[in-house]
Amino acid sequence: MNVRIEKSWAEALALEFGKPYFASLAAYLHDEKSRGCTIYPPGNSIFKAFDLCPLDNVKVVILGQDPYHGPGQAMGLSFSVPEGIAMPPSLRNIYHEIETDLGVRMSSSPDLTPWAQQGVLLLNAILTVRGGQPASHSAIGWQQFTDAVISTISQRCSGVVFMLWGNFARSKAALIDPSRHLILEAAHPSPLARGAFFGCRHFSRANAYLCANGRGPIDWKL
């Protein structure tokens, strides 16, 4: 896989790109493509979260698990889908929590690019998926790579808010230095969590922390 990624991330993660596991990961994806498998997101969007949010700009990390596996959905940003695609239930619940927490009215746009451009790293722990097969790339090496991403942010940055939703994301808390960052944990916004996500107030809490640390708030309204 020819890695094309924003410069600051390319420099910070250079050692990861050179490790044997990453070469194996790239070979696996190449083999799947050569056999006619559909892989999401498109190759030029695999590292979109990084391209839109350079390392020094990271204020908030929202961690997802793996990309949406339906046609046209995955765009390289966790929880986000492009304009014209139906809003996923989890994102609908995220919007509901923002409206309740901040007293704003969200738009119907499911594209979270404006968040990324403000410093929200919308990171999936697994960066690719085979079409129609959720979690199909969960064991090919992506988690080793994104664990390194989380550790890099923890070590190189300060005053970052990590939003960890659901047991999978919460398991990554061990990679984060709580003396340097704010870790916010909650149930997953999926309807399967039966509303346990609601009332977490992560968005107002994130902005309060960012302001207290002189970083400026995120405009969550879309």
PyRosetta script that sets phi, psi and omega in degrees:
from pyrosetta import init, pose_from_sequence

init()
pose = pose_from_sequence("MNVRIEKSWAEALALEFGKPYFASLAAYLHDEKSRGCTIYPPGNSIFKAFDLCPLDNVKVVILGQDPYHGPGQAMGLSFSVPEGIAMPPSLRNIYHEIETDLGVRMSSSPDLTPWAQQGVLLLNAILTVRGGQPASHSAIGWQQFTDAVISTISQRCSGVVFMLWGNFARSKAALIDPSRHLILEAAHPSPLARGAFFGCRHFSRANAYLCANGRGPIDWKL")
pose.set_psi(1, 127.5)
pose.set_omega(1, 177.6)
pose.set_phi(2, -81.7)
pose.set_psi(2, 105.9)
pose.set_omega(2, -174.3)
pose.set_phi(3, -80.0)
pose.set_psi(3, 118.2)
pose.set_omega(3, 173.3)
pose.set_phi(4, -120.9)
pose.set_psi(4, 112.9)
pose.set_omega(4, -173.0)
pose.set_phi(5, -145.3)
pose.set_psi(5, 152.9)
pose.set_omega(5, -178.1)
pose.set_phi(6, -51.1)
pose.set_psi(6, 145.5)
pose.set_omega(6, -167.7)
pose.set_phi(7, -56.7)
pose.set_psi(7, -46.2)
pose.set_omega(7, -176.1)
pose.set_phi(8, -64.4)
pose.set_psi(8, -37.0)
pose.set_omega(8, 176.5)
pose.set_phi(9, -71.4)
pose.set_psi(9, -38.4)
pose.set_omega(9, 178.8)
pose.set_phi(10, -58.5)
pose.set_psi(10, -40.3)
pose.set_omega(10, 179.9)
pose.set_phi(11, -72.4)
pose.set_psi(11, -43.9)
pose.set_omega(11, -176.2)
pose.set_phi(12, -68.3)
pose.set_psi(12, -30.6)
pose.set_omega(12, -174.6)
pose.set_phi(13, -107.6)
pose.set_psi(13, 14.5)
pose.set_omega(13, -175.8)
pose.set_phi(14, -56.1)
pose.set_psi(14, -39.1)
pose.set_omega(14, -179.8)
pose.set_phi(15, -64.8)
pose.set_psi(15, -37.8)
pose.set_omega(15, 179.5)
pose.set_phi(16, -64.3)
pose.set_psi(16, -43.6)
pose.set_omega(16, -178.8)
pose.set_phi(17, -62.9)
pose.set_psi(17, -23.4)
pose.set_omega(17, -178.7)
pose.set_phi(18, -93.2)
pose.set_psi(18, -1.3)
pose.set_omega(18, -176.8)
pose.set_phi(19, -81.8)
pose.set_psi(19, 153.5)
pose.set_omega(19, -178.9)
pose.set_phi(20, -57.3)
pose.set_psi(20, -37.3)
pose.set_omega(20, -178.3)
pose.set_phi(21, -62.4)
pose.set_psi(21, -34.5)
pose.set_omega(21, -178.6)
pose.set_phi(22, -72.8)
pose.set_psi(22, -35.6)
pose.set_omega(22, 175.1)
pose.set_phi(23, -63.3)
pose.set_psi(23, -39.3)
pose.set_omega(23, 177.9)
pose.set_phi(24, -66.5)
pose.set_psi(24, -40.1)
pose.set_omega(24, 177.9)
pose.set_phi(25, -60.2)
pose.set_psi(25, -48.6)
pose.set_omega(25, -179.7)
pose.set_phi(26, -61.5)
pose.set_psi(26, -40.3)
pose.set_omega(26, 179.3)
pose.set_phi(27, -65.0)
pose.set_psi(27, -38.0)
pose.set_omega(27, 178.8)
pose.set_phi(28, -62.0)
pose.set_psi(28, -47.0)
pose.set_omega(28, 179.7)
pose.set_phi(29, -64.2)
pose.set_psi(29, -40.6)
pose.set_omega(29, 178.5)
pose.set_phi(30, -61.8)
pose.set_psi(30, -41.3)
pose.set_omega(30, 179.5)
pose.set_phi(31, -64.7)
pose.set_psi(31, -42.1)
pose.set_omega(31, 179.3)
pose.set_phi(32, -62.4)
pose.set_psi(32, -43.6)
pose.set_omega(32, 179.0)
pose.set_phi(33, -63.8)
pose.set_psi(33, -40.3)
pose.set_omega(33, -179.2)
pose.set_phi(34, -65.7)
pose.set_psi(34, -23.5)
pose.set_omega(34, 178.3)
pose.set_phi(35, -92.5)
pose.set_psi(35, 6.7)
pose.set_omega(35, 175.5)
pose.set_phi(36, 85.6)
pose.set_psi(36, 12.0)
pose.set_omega(36, 178.1)
pose.set_phi(37, -71.9)
pose.set_psi(37, 143.8)
pose.set_omega(37, 173.6)
pose.set_phi(38, -88.6)
pose.set_psi(38, 127.5)
pose.set_omega(38, -178.8)
pose.set_phi(39, -120.0)
pose.set_psi(39, 133.7)
pose.set_omega(39, 176.7)
pose.set_phi(40, -116.6)
pose.set_psi(40, 147.8)
pose.set_omega(40, -7.3)
pose.set_phi(41, -75.0)
pose.set_psi(41, 176.4)
pose.set_omega(41, 175.7)
pose.set_phi(42, -56.3)
pose.set_psi(42, 153.0)
pose.set_omega(42, -175.2)
pose.set_phi(43, -51.9)
pose.set_psi(43, -37.8)
pose.set_omega(43, -177.4)
pose.set_phi(44, -77.9)
pose.set_psi(44, -1.2)
pose.set_omega(44, 178.7)
pose.set_phi(45, -114.0)
pose.set_psi(45, -0.8)
pose.set_omega(45, -177.1)
pose.set_phi(46, -57.8)
pose.set_psi(46, -39.2)
pose.set_omega(46, -178.2)
pose.set_phi(47, -107.5)
pose.set_psi(47, 26.0)
pose.set_omega(47, -176.4)
pose.set_phi(48, -61.2)
pose.set_psi(48, -38.4)
pose.set_omega(48, 180.0)
pose.set_phi(49, -57.1)
pose.set_psi(49, -39.0)
pose.set_omega(49, -179.9)
pose.set_phi(50, -73.7)
pose.set_psi(50, -39.7)
pose.set_omega(50, -178.3)
pose.set_phi(51, -64.4)
pose.set_psi(51, -34.3)
pose.set_omega(51, -179.1)
pose.set_phi(52, -84.5)
pose.set_psi(52, -15.7)
pose.set_omega(52, -174.0)
pose.set_phi(53, -137.8)
pose.set_psi(53, 84.3)
pose.set_omega(53, 178.7)
pose.set_phi(54, -56.7)
pose.set_psi(54, 156.5)
pose.set_omega(54, -174.6)
pose.set_phi(55, -53.8)
pose.set_psi(55, -46.0)
pose.set_omega(55, -176.8)
pose.set_phi(56, -69.5)
pose.set_psi(56, -14.7)
pose.set_omega(56, -178.5)
pose.set_phi(57, -92.8)
pose.set_psi(57, -6.6)
pose.set_omega(57, -172.7)
pose.set_phi(58, -67.1)
pose.set_psi(58, 121.2)
pose.set_omega(58, 174.8)
pose.set_phi(59, -111.1)
pose.set_psi(59, -35.9)
pose.set_omega(59, -176.3)
pose.set_phi(60, -136.9)
pose.set_psi(60, 141.0)
pose.set_omega(60, 171.9)
pose.set_phi(61, -117.8)
pose.set_psi(61, 122.5)
pose.set_omega(61, 173.0)
pose.set_phi(62, -110.7)
pose.set_psi(62, 115.2)
pose.set_omega(62, -172.0)
pose.set_phi(63, -99.4)
pose.set_psi(63, 121.6)
pose.set_omega(63, 172.3)
pose.set_phi(64, -103.8)
pose.set_psi(64, -178.3)
pose.set_omega(64, -177.3)
pose.set_phi(65, -97.2)
pose.set_psi(65, -70.0)
pose.set_omega(65, 176.4)
pose.set_phi(66, -142.5)
pose.set_psi(66, 166.1)
pose.set_omega(66, -174.6)
pose.set_phi(67, -65.9)
pose.set_psi(67, 157.9)
pose.set_omega(67, 170.3)
pose.set_phi(68, -60.0)
pose.set_psi(68, 144.0)
pose.set_omega(68, -173.1)
pose.set_phi(69, -107.6)
pose.set_psi(69, 7.4)
pose.set_omega(69, 178.3)
pose.set_phi(70, -93.6)
pose.set_psi(70, 159.5)
pose.set_omega(70, -179.3)
pose.set_phi(71, -57.2)
pose.set_psi(71, 130.8)
pose.set_omega(71, 173.5)
pose.set_phi(72, 77.4)
pose.set_psi(72, -1.4)
pose.set_omega(72, -175.3)
pose.set_phi(73, -84.9)
pose.set_psi(73, -54.0)
pose.set_omega(73, -172.4)
pose.set_phi(74, -68.4)
pose.set_psi(74, 133.0)
pose.set_omega(74, -179.5)
pose.set_phi(75, -135.1)
pose.set_psi(75, 12.9)
pose.set_omega(75, 176.8)
pose.set_phi(76, 86.7)
pose.set_psi(76, 6.2)
pose.set_omega(76, 178.2)
pose.set_phi(77, -124.8)
pose.set_psi(77, 126.6)
pose.set_omega(77, -178.6)
pose.set_phi(78, -59.7)
pose.set_psi(78, 137.2)
pose.set_omega(78, 177.3)
pose.set_phi(79, 70.9)
pose.set_psi(79, -8.2)
pose.set_omega(79, -174.8)
pose.set_phi(80, -98.4)
pose.set_psi(80, 145.0)
pose.set_omega(80, 170.4)
pose.set_phi(81, -130.9)
pose.set_psi(81, 157.8)
pose.set_omega(81, -178.0)
pose.set_phi(82, -68.2)
pose.set_psi(82, 161.9)
pose.set_omega(82, 172.4)
pose.set_phi(83, -55.9)
pose.set_psi(83, 142.0)
pose.set_omega(83, 179.6)
pose.set_phi(84, 91.7)
pose.set_psi(84, -9.1)
pose.set_omega(84, 177.0)
pose.set_phi(85, -102.2)
pose.set_psi(85, 139.3)
pose.set_omega(85, -179.3)
pose.set_phi(86, -58.7)
pose.set_psi(86, 139.1)
pose.set_omega(86, -179.4)
pose.set_phi(87, -67.6)
pose.set_psi(87, 125.5)
pose.set_omega(87, 178.3)
pose.set_phi(88, -65.6)
pose.set_psi(88, 152.3)
pose.set_omega(88, -178.3)
pose.set_phi(89, -57.1)
pose.set_psi(89, -38.8)
pose.set_omega(89, -179.9)
pose.set_phi(90, -63.3)
pose.set_psi(90, -41.8)
pose.set_omega(90, 179.4)
pose.set_phi(91, -66.8)
pose.set_psi(91, -37.2)
pose.set_omega(91, 176.3)
pose.set_phi(92, -59.6)
pose.set_psi(92, -39.3)
pose.set_omega(92, 178.6)
pose.set_phi(93, -71.4)
pose.set_psi(93, -34.1)
pose.set_omega(93, 174.7)
pose.set_phi(94, -61.5)
pose.set_psi(94, -45.4)
pose.set_omega(94, 179.1)
pose.set_phi(95, -61.8)
pose.set_psi(95, -41.4)
pose.set_omega(95, 178.9)
pose.set_phi(96, -59.7)
pose.set_psi(96, -43.2)
pose.set_omega(96, 179.7)
pose.set_phi(97, -65.6)
pose.set_psi(97, -39.2)
pose.set_omega(97, 177.8)
pose.set_phi(98, -62.5)
pose.set_psi(98, -44.5)
pose.set_omega(98, -179.8)
pose.set_phi(99, -61.1)
pose.set_psi(99, -42.5)
pose.set_omega(99, 180.0)
pose.set_phi(100, -70.2)
pose.set_psi(100, -42.2)
pose.set_omega(100, -176.2)
pose.set_phi(101, -70.1)
pose.set_psi(101, -44.3)
pose.set_omega(101, -171.7)
pose.set_phi(102, -105.7)
pose.set_psi(102, -8.4)
pose.set_omega(102, -180.0)
pose.set_phi(103, 67.7)
pose.set_psi(103, 35.4)
pose.set_omega(103, 179.5)
pose.set_phi(104, -115.8)
pose.set_psi(104, 167.8)
pose.set_omega(104, 176.6)
pose.set_phi(105, -110.6)
pose.set_psi(105, 116.5)
pose.set_omega(105, -179.6)
pose.set_phi(106, -81.0)
pose.set_psi(106, 152.0)
pose.set_omega(106, 175.9)
pose.set_phi(107, -78.7)
pose.set_psi(107, -178.2)
pose.set_omega(107, 177.7)
pose.set_phi(108, -94.3)
pose.set_psi(108, 5.4)
pose.set_omega(108, -178.5)
pose.set_phi(109, -73.4)
pose.set_psi(109, 129.9)
pose.set_omega(109, 177.7)
pose.set_phi(110, -94.9)
pose.set_psi(110, 5.6)
pose.set_omega(110, -176.0)
pose.set_phi(111, -93.1)
pose.set_psi(111, 115.9)
pose.set_omega(111, -175.5)
pose.set_phi(112, -94.1)
pose.set_psi(112, 16.2)
pose.set_omega(112, 179.2)
pose.set_phi(113, -51.4)
pose.set_psi(113, -41.9)
pose.set_omega(113, 179.7)
pose.set_phi(114, -59.1)
pose.set_psi(114, -32.2)
pose.set_omega(114, 175.2)
pose.set_phi(115, -65.4)
pose.set_psi(115, -47.2)
pose.set_omega(115, -178.9)
pose.set_phi(116, -58.3)
pose.set_psi(116, -38.7)
pose.set_omega(116, -178.6)
pose.set_phi(117, -70.4)
pose.set_psi(117, -15.9)
pose.set_omega(117, 177.5)
pose.set_phi(118, -94.9)
pose.set_psi(118, -4.8)
pose.set_omega(118, 179.0)
pose.set_phi(119, 113.9)
pose.set_psi(119, 17.9)
pose.set_omega(119, 176.1)
pose.set_phi(120, -98.8)
pose.set_psi(120, 112.3)
pose.set_omega(120, 178.6)
pose.set_phi(121, -84.0)
pose.set_psi(121, 108.5)
pose.set_omega(121, -177.9)
pose.set_phi(122, -92.2)
pose.set_psi(122, 84.4)
pose.set_omega(122, -167.3)
pose.set_phi(123, -102.6)
pose.set_psi(123, 123.1)
pose.set_omega(123, 166.9)
pose.set_phi(124, -88.7)
pose.set_psi(124, 139.3)
pose.set_omega(124, 178.7)
pose.set_phi(125, -67.0)
pose.set_psi(125, -27.9)
pose.set_omega(125, 176.8)
pose.set_phi(126, -118.7)
pose.set_psi(126, 125.8)
pose.set_omega(126, -167.6)
pose.set_phi(127, -94.9)
pose.set_psi(127, -8.7)
pose.set_omega(127, 177.8)
pose.set_phi(128, -139.5)
pose.set_psi(128, 165.3)
pose.set_omega(128, 177.7)
pose.set_phi(129, -153.9)
pose.set_psi(129, 148.5)
pose.set_omega(129, 173.9)
pose.set_phi(130, -78.8)
pose.set_psi(130, 136.4)
pose.set_omega(130, -178.0)
pose.set_phi(131, -51.3)
pose.set_psi(131, 128.5)
pose.set_omega(131, 176.9)
pose.set_phi(132, 75.8)
pose.set_psi(132, 5.2)
pose.set_omega(132, -177.2)
pose.set_phi(133, -131.9)
pose.set_psi(133, 86.3)
pose.set_omega(133, -178.3)
pose.set_phi(134, -57.7)
pose.set_psi(134, 143.5)
pose.set_omega(134, 178.5)
pose.set_phi(135, 62.8)
pose.set_psi(135, 16.3)
pose.set_omega(135, -177.5)
pose.set_phi(136, -68.1)
pose.set_psi(136, -19.5)
pose.set_omega(136, 178.7)
pose.set_phi(137, -111.5)
pose.set_psi(137, 24.2)
pose.set_omega(137, -175.1)
pose.set_phi(138, -72.7)
pose.set_psi(138, -16.9)
pose.set_omega(138, -175.1)
pose.set_phi(139, -119.6)
pose.set_psi(139, 22.4)
pose.set_omega(139, -175.9)
pose.set_phi(140, -101.4)
pose.set_psi(140, -0.4)
pose.set_omega(140, 176.7)
pose.set_phi(141, 124.0)
pose.set_psi(141, -10.7)
pose.set_omega(141, -176.8)
pose.set_phi(142, -61.9)
pose.set_psi(142, -36.5)
pose.set_omega(142, -177.6)
pose.set_phi(143, -66.3)
pose.set_psi(143, -33.7)
pose.set_omega(143, 175.1)
pose.set_phi(144, -63.3)
pose.set_psi(144, -40.1)
pose.set_omega(144, 179.6)
pose.set_phi(145, -66.6)
pose.set_psi(145, -49.3)
pose.set_omega(145, -176.4)
pose.set_phi(146, -74.1)
pose.set_psi(146, -25.6)
pose.set_omega(146, 169.9)
pose.set_phi(147, -61.5)
pose.set_psi(147, -38.7)
pose.set_omega(147, 177.1)
pose.set_phi(148, -65.8)
pose.set_psi(148, -36.1)
pose.set_omega(148, 177.0)
pose.set_phi(149, -62.0)
pose.set_psi(149, -48.4)
pose.set_omega(149, -179.5)
pose.set_phi(150, -61.6)
pose.set_psi(150, -44.3)
pose.set_omega(150, 178.8)
pose.set_phi(151, -62.9)
pose.set_psi(151, -38.6)
pose.set_omega(151, 178.7)
pose.set_phi(152, -62.7)
pose.set_psi(152, -45.0)
pose.set_omega(152, 178.0)
pose.set_phi(153, -62.1)
pose.set_psi(153, -44.6)
pose.set_omega(153, -179.3)
pose.set_phi(154, -59.1)
pose.set_psi(154, -40.6)
pose.set_omega(154, -174.9)
pose.set_phi(155, -82.7)
pose.set_psi(155, -36.0)
pose.set_omega(155, -171.5)
pose.set_phi(156, -96.1)
pose.set_psi(156, -20.7)
pose.set_omega(156, -176.7)
pose.set_phi(157, -111.1)
pose.set_psi(157, 171.5)
pose.set_omega(157, 172.8)
pose.set_phi(158, -143.0)
pose.set_psi(158, 152.3)
pose.set_omega(158, 176.9)
pose.set_phi(159, 70.1)
pose.set_psi(159, 33.9)
pose.set_omega(159, 178.1)
pose.set_phi(160, -97.4)
pose.set_psi(160, 142.2)
pose.set_omega(160, 175.7)
pose.set_phi(161, -98.1)
pose.set_psi(161, 123.8)
pose.set_omega(161, 176.6)
pose.set_phi(162, -105.4)
pose.set_psi(162, 118.0)
pose.set_omega(162, 176.6)
pose.set_phi(163, -98.9)
pose.set_psi(163, 112.0)
pose.set_omega(163, -176.1)
pose.set_phi(164, -113.8)
pose.set_psi(164, 108.6)
pose.set_omega(164, -174.1)
pose.set_phi(165, -112.4)
pose.set_psi(165, 120.3)
pose.set_omega(165, -179.7)
pose.set_phi(166, 89.7)
pose.set_psi(166, 162.3)
pose.set_omega(166, -174.0)
pose.set_phi(167, -62.2)
pose.set_psi(167, -36.9)
pose.set_omega(167, -179.4)
pose.set_phi(168, -61.8)
pose.set_psi(168, -51.0)
pose.set_omega(168, -179.3)
pose.set_phi(169, -65.7)
pose.set_psi(169, -39.0)
pose.set_omega(169, -177.6)
pose.set_phi(170, -64.9)
pose.set_psi(170, -24.3)
pose.set_omega(170, 178.7)
pose.set_phi(171, -67.5)
pose.set_psi(171, -14.2)
pose.set_omega(171, -179.0)
pose.set_phi(172, -87.0)
pose.set_psi(172, -3.4)
pose.set_omega(172, -177.9)
pose.set_phi(173, -59.3)
pose.set_psi(173, -29.3)
pose.set_omega(173, -179.1)
pose.set_phi(174, -64.0)
pose.set_psi(174, -17.2)
pose.set_omega(174, -179.7)
pose.set_phi(175, -85.7)
pose.set_psi(175, -6.1)
pose.set_omega(175, -170.3)
pose.set_phi(176, -112.8)
pose.set_psi(176, 135.9)
pose.set_omega(176, 178.0)
pose.set_phi(177, -83.4)
pose.set_psi(177, 107.9)
pose.set_omega(177, -176.3)
pose.set_phi(178, -71.2)
pose.set_psi(178, -11.9)
pose.set_omega(178, 177.1)
pose.set_phi(179, -80.6)
pose.set_psi(179, -14.4)
pose.set_omega(179, -178.9)
pose.set_phi(180, -110.4)
pose.set_psi(180, -16.4)
pose.set_omega(180, -172.0)
pose.set_phi(181, -141.0)
pose.set_psi(181, 166.5)
pose.set_omega(181, 175.5)
pose.set_phi(182, -103.5)
pose.set_psi(182, 124.0)
pose.set_omega(182, 177.3)
pose.set_phi(183, -105.9)
pose.set_psi(183, 119.3)
pose.set_omega(183, 178.1)
pose.set_phi(184, -111.8)
pose.set_psi(184, 124.5)
pose.set_omega(184, -178.0)
pose.set_phi(185, -119.2)
pose.set_psi(185, 142.9)
pose.set_omega(185, 179.2)
pose.set_phi(186, -157.6)
pose.set_psi(186, 171.0)
pose.set_omega(186, 171.5)
pose.set_phi(187, -63.5)
pose.set_psi(187, 161.7)
pose.set_omega(187, 177.9)
pose.set_phi(188, -71.0)
pose.set_psi(188, 145.4)
pose.set_omega(188, 178.5)
pose.set_phi(189, -71.9)
pose.set_psi(189, -2.3)
pose.set_omega(189, 177.8)
pose.set_phi(190, -58.5)
pose.set_psi(190, 144.5)
pose.set_omega(190, 174.0)
pose.set_phi(191, -56.9)
pose.set_psi(191, -22.9)
pose.set_omega(191, 178.9)
pose.set_phi(192, -63.0)
pose.set_psi(192, -20.7)
pose.set_omega(192, 178.5)
pose.set_phi(193, -81.8)
pose.set_psi(193, -0.1)
pose.set_omega(193, 174.2)
pose.set_phi(194, 55.5)
pose.set_psi(194, 40.6)
pose.set_omega(194, 173.9)
pose.set_phi(195, 82.8)
pose.set_psi(195, 5.2)
pose.set_omega(195, -178.0)
pose.set_phi(196, -65.9)
pose.set_psi(196, -18.9)
pose.set_omega(196, 178.2)
pose.set_phi(197, -71.3)
pose.set_psi(197, -31.0)
pose.set_omega(197, -173.5)
pose.set_phi(198, -66.8)
pose.set_psi(198, 139.1)
pose.set_omega(198, -179.6)
pose.set_phi(199, 91.2)
pose.set_psi(199, 3.0)
pose.set_omega(199, -179.8)
pose.set_phi(200, -70.2)
pose.set_psi(200, -27.4)
pose.set_omega(200, 177.3)
pose.set_phi(201, 56.5)
pose.set_psi(201, 35.4)
pose.set_omega(201, -178.2)
pose.set_phi(202, -65.5)
pose.set_psi(202, -28.9)
pose.set_omega(202, -173.0)
pose.set_phi(203, -76.0)
pose.set_psi(203, -41.5)
pose.set_omega(203, 175.1)
pose.set_phi(204, -71.4)
pose.set_psi(204, -36.7)
pose.set_omega(204, 179.3)
pose.set_phi(205, -66.6)
pose.set_psi(205, -38.6)
pose.set_omega(205, 177.0)
pose.set_phi(206, -61.9)
pose.set_psi(206, -47.2)
pose.set_omega(206, -178.0)
pose.set_phi(207, -65.6)
pose.set_psi(207, -38.0)
pose.set_omega(207, 177.7)
pose.set_phi(208, -61.6)
pose.set_psi(208, -42.1)
pose.set_omega(208, 179.5)
pose.set_phi(209, -66.9)
pose.set_psi(209, -44.4)
pose.set_omega(209, 179.6)
pose.set_phi(210, -60.9)
pose.set_psi(210, -44.4)
pose.set_omega(210, 179.5)
pose.set_phi(211, -64.5)
pose.set_psi(211, -40.0)
pose.set_omega(211, -179.9)
pose.set_phi(212, -64.8)
pose.set_psi(212, -25.0)
pose.set_omega(212, 179.6)
pose.set_phi(213, -101.4)
pose.set_psi(213, 15.1)
pose.set_omega(213, 174.1)
pose.set_phi(214, 69.5)
pose.set_psi(214, 25.8)
pose.set_omega(214, -175.6)
pose.set_phi(215, -104.3)
pose.set_psi(215, -14.7)
pose.set_omega(215, -179.4)
pose.set_phi(216, 85.3)
pose.set_psi(216, 144.0)
pose.set_omega(216, -175.5)
pose.set_phi(217, -77.7)
pose.set_psi(217, 163.7)
pose.set_omega(217, 170.3)
pose.set_phi(218, -90.8)
pose.set_psi(218, 135.1)
pose.set_omega(218, 171.7)
pose.set_phi(219, -85.0)
pose.set_psi(219, 97.5)
pose.set_omega(219, -174.5)
pose.set_phi(220, -77.2)
pose.set_psi(220, -17.0)
pose.set_omega(220, -176.6)
pose.set_phi(221, -70.1)
pose.set_psi(221, 131.0)
pose.set_omega(221, 177.0)
pose.set_phi(222, -117.0)
pose.dump_pdb("model.pdb")
